[in-house]
Amino acid sequence: MSSRRSFRGVAALVALLLGLAAGACSSSKPQRPHRPDLPTRIGGKRTLIVSMDAVPFTAIDRLARADGARPFRDLSPPVPLLSSFPSSTTLAFTGIFEPFGLERPPGYEARFYDLDLGRVRGGGLLSYQKIRFSWREFFDWKTHGLFGKWVSYVLPGRFARQEVRRAVEAFLESDHDPYFVYIGATDGVAHLHGPGGFENVFLELERELRVARSREDFFTVVLSDHGVGPVEDRAPALRNVRKAVRRTLRAAGYRISSRAGDDRVALVPFGLLSSFAIFGASERSGDLAEVLSATDGVSVCAAPDGDGWVVRDGEELARIERRGAADSSQWRYQVVAGDPLEYQDLAGAWRDSSEWLARTAERRFPDALHRIARSFDLVENPASALCSTSAGHMFGPWTTDLVGRLTVGALRWTHGALERPDTWGFFMTDHPHLLREGAVRFDEALVGLVAGTAREPAPRPRSGSTSGAAAAPRGSARLAPPSGTERACEQLR
């Protein structure tokens, strides 16, 4: 046991040194994000919005129901925030900040498939900073640079409490309104300690907010982008379905490749999540969903189908249809064979979007129709099919899985799935325009702060081609020749 601990310590030190190198290659200077003009302050009070990564509703609800005084008693009781699908940070924050005109990200994660270029991009230490994901630039305060990101997974609880203290102090020293902060180290708490690991972080946040209110009166919003599963404090190690997925694809006649098309498909794993995306020929999207959903360890898969979407669970098949404007849409769930989303009692009839939210928020697959549809329009390069793994399973590179086992141990909690534990983040506030009594969708949580903005996210600017030079990839800026430091950092990719 002692030798194993020593090896983990060495591995953690290596990770820390790599983080230091990565931090030297990244910018740490925050920039004030561009946002539309917001309504004037209510009673002269500013608004502080604290966005926490990967904190499940069960964690804050458990604390709220504990004996004694309820924490955050100046705020409304927490309600579930129904995250995106995949329930991951990039997609969720894109939707949450959509009313402010946030641009679509190029992909679901930092490593993604570029449909225009026909290849995988990103995922390296240098490309992580060079390929633009607008949600990272949105916050007034966040930990910048990959160094902080690495450390947040070595000592996540301590680092999260430090982030809370620094963020609230930065808010008090600023005059920005509203003021957005991002507490990212809670993602490490979620993955390493599960839903039971957040109490000290919550208590630190409550303490800092109380002290801050003695210096300034302000409104507060506290939310998380998604949850984490499973809900148990002591969970067994998650099983990686990567090999099974690859076997299934090959058995069905597909070739796994770095470029998609015809019978070739591209898998783009990034991290260890309970969902995954696959890219192939557009006309075969439905077939991919059928093949993959029959894999042991995979729950359901969804794919575009004409002007709607299909959902598969092996031989079970249903179709999702939408009509009307975004703010007054209606949805229909058509069962073809079986009932993959377990919505049989709601099938067949057109129902208002608000009814679907109210009647499915607490089900196994909360608000699935809306979330599945949004999963294909919130990114520039949408997948051919998106799959959710079954409880107790995950999908990711074997290298990441191995390094994790050697450093912090086998992964027991993650997120990404369509199911409720991964889907349920939380939301609480004292802002009069944002108070909620029931579950709130991720892309509707903050609309009360902005009047008259469009629901659709702003398109990312395209780079045009110039004579004698190739067009810059979509979503990226044309770069100057690398400096000596950048050339050295390039070796770390």
Summary of the structure (lengths in Angstrom):
residues: 493
radius of gyration: 22.1
end to end distance: 33.3
largest distance: 70.3
contacts: 1659
relative contact order: 0.19
helix: 35%
strand: 21%
